[in-house]
Amino acid sequence: MERQWCHEKDVQPEQVHRSELTLFDFRAPEDRAEVDDGSTWRVWTDEVMGGKSTCSWTSSEEDGGKAIFAGTLSKFVPKGTSRSGFAAVQMVTPKPLKDVTEFDALKLRVKLDHNKYEINIKPESFIPDDLYQGFLMNESSPAKDGWVDAILPFRDFLLLGRGLVKQDQRAFDYNIMEALGFATNDYEGDFKIEIQSAKVICLEGESGDDARTQNLKPAQTTTSF
């Protein structure tokens, strides 16, 4: 199965959805508070294996409220390891567990830089290491300024296990979404993605232009929870 990138230009702000469910919205003071107090989110980088990447996860009242995932990736490879250069943030305390049975896509309100980002979804599964991963990028050069609504259909997510793409690519058909996170392991240097909200939505029809994507071969390893 080939990797599907959702591009910034594929935003469909006028698309009509049958229904939607908000996972988090950082315009709400209580959601921003959970970013700052560390009760719901955690961040980590390749520092756990001796790398030199850094990152932060903070909130701001600017633009009506948002969270900011930012830092610097280093491709320094510590002795005894084969890879480095990643940073991630993950929701660790779902509030509450979300039933996403009737939905078929993720909608993110984001402001992007030039980096590529991995969107990680942890389902409630009898296989503990199941993780679904979508991909988000801004292909404008330089990166287009401003907020966009990026739509990532679940059918375009890859199934991973322990950071590897699984041979058996089962469709995302789980009832419960346990966790959601963002990661990057692309270019060396600074990165920054601003997030305002995340929702699951129902797309209007299987053949709609919800997201035009570019096919890229998946890497052997990728950044996951």
Residue pairs with C-beta under 8 A, 6 or more apart in sequence:
1 158
1 165
1 169
1 218
2 215
2 216
2 217
2 218
3 135
3 158
3 215
3 216
3 217
3 218
4 134
4 135
4 156
4 157
4 158
4 213
4 214
4 215
5 116
5 135
5 136
5 137
5 213
5 214
5 216
6 134
6 135
6 136
6 137
6 150
6 151
6 152
6 156
6 211
6 213
7 137
7 138
7 139
7 211
7 212
7 213
7 214
8 112
8 137
8 138
8 139
8 140
8 143
8 144
8 148
8 150
9 139
9 140
10 150
10 151
10 211
10 212
10 213
11 148
11 149
11 150
11 151
12 149
12 151
12 209
12 210
12 211
13 148
13 149
15 151
15 203
15 204
15 208
15 210
16 204
17 107
17 201
17 202
17 203
17 204
18 202
18 204
19 102
19 103
19 201
19 202
20 103
20 107
20 199
20 200
20 201
20 202
21 98
21 100
21 103
21 199
21 200
21 201
22 197
22 198
22 199
23 98
23 177
23 180
23 198
23 199
23 200
24 31
24 91
24 180
24 197
24 198
25 31
25 65
25 196
25 197
25 198
26 32
26 35
26 59
26 65
26 66
26 67
26 195
26 196
26 197
27 64
27 65
27 66
27 196
27 197
28 65
29 65
31 65
32 59
32 60
32 61
32 65
32 67
33 59
34 40
34 41
34 95
35 41
35 57
35 58
35 59
35 67
36 58
36 59
39 93
40 91
40 92
40 93
40 95
41 57
41 89
41 90
41 91
41 92
42 89
42 90
42 92
43 55
43 56
43 57
43 69
43 87
43 88
43 89
43 90
44 87
44 88
45 51
45 53
45 54
45 55
45 71
45 86
45 87
45 88
46 52
46 53
46 74
46 78
46 84
46 85
46 86
46 87
47 53
47 54
49 78
49 81
49 84
50 78
50 79
50 80
50 81
51 74
51 76
51 77
51 78
51 81
51 84
51 85
51 86
52 74
52 76
52 84
53 71
53 72
53 73
53 74
53 84
53 85
53 86
53 87
54 71
54 72
54 87
55 69
55 70
55 71
55 72
55 87
55 88
55 89
56 68
56 69
56 70
56 71
57 67
57 68
57 69
57 89
58 67
58 68
58 70
59 65
59 66
59 67
59 68
60 66
60 67
60 68
63 111
63 147
63 194
63 196
64 196
65 196
66 111
66 194
66 195
66 196
67 194
67 195
67 196
68 192
68 193
68 194
68 195
69 87
69 89
69 182
69 192
69 193
69 194
69 195
70 190
70 191
70 192
70 193
71 87
71 190
71 191
72 189
72 190
72 191
73 85
73 86
73 87
73 184
73 185
73 186
73 187
73 188
73 189
73 191
74 84
74 85
74 188
75 84
75 85
75 188
76 84
76 85
77 83
77 84
78 84
83 221
85 185
85 188
86 183
86 184
86 185
86 223
87 183
87 184
87 185
87 191
87 223
88 120
88 181
88 182
88 183
88 184
88 223
88 225
89 181
89 182
89 183
90 120
90 179
90 180
90 181
90 225
91 179
91 180
91 181
92 179
94 177
94 178
94 179
97 124
97 176
97 177
97 178
98 176
98 177
98 200
99 175
99 176
100 174
100 175
100 176
100 177
100 200
101 175
102 202
103 154
103 200
103 201
103 202
104 153
104 154
104 155
104 201
104 202
104 203
105 151
105 152
105 153
105 154
105 200
105 201
105 202
105 203
105 210
105 211
106 119
106 121
106 134
106 151
106 152
106 154
106 198
106 199
106 200
106 201
107 149
107 150
107 151
107 152
107 198
107 199
107 200
107 201
108 119
108 136
108 149
108 150
108 152
108 195
108 197
108 198
109 147
109 148
109 149
109 195
109 196
109 197
109 198
110 136
110 147
110 148
110 150
110 193
110 194
110 195
110 196
111 145
111 146
111 147
111 148
111 193
111 194
111 196
112 136
112 137
112 138
112 143
112 144
112 148
112 193
113 138
113 143
113 190
113 191
113 192
113 193
114 138
114 141
114 142
114 143
114 187
115 137
115 184
115 186
115 187
115 191
115 193
116 135
116 136
116 137
116 184
116 186
116 187
117 135
117 136
117 137
117 182
117 183
117 184
117 193
118 133
118 134
118 135
118 136
118 182
118 183
118 184
118 185
118 222
118 223
118 224
119 133
119 134
119 135
119 136
119 152
119 180
119 181
119 182
120 131
120 132
120 133
120 179
120 180
120 181
120 182
120 183
120 223
120 224
120 225
121 131
121 132
121 133
121 134
121 157
121 172
121 177
121 179
121 180
122 130
122 131
122 132
122 177
122 178
122 179
122 180
122 181
122 225
123 130
123 132
123 172
123 174
123 176
123 177
123 178
124 174
124 175
124 176
124 177
124 178
125 174
127 161
129 160
129 161
129 162
130 159
130 160
130 161
131 159
131 160
131 161
131 224
131 225
132 154
132 157
132 158
132 159
132 160
132 172
133 157
133 158
133 160
133 222
133 224
134 152
134 156
134 157
134 158
135 152
136 150
136 152
138 144
147 196
150 211
151 201
151 203
151 210
151 211
152 211
153 203
153 210
153 211
154 171
154 172
155 171
155 172
156 211
156 213
157 172
158 165
158 169
158 218
159 165
159 166
159 168
159 169
159 170
159 172
160 166
160 222
160 224
162 224
163 221
163 222
163 223
163 224
164 220
164 221
164 222
165 218
165 219
165 220
165 222
177 200
179 225
180 198
181 225
182 193
182 195
183 223
183 224
184 191
184 193
184 223
185 222
185 223
203 210
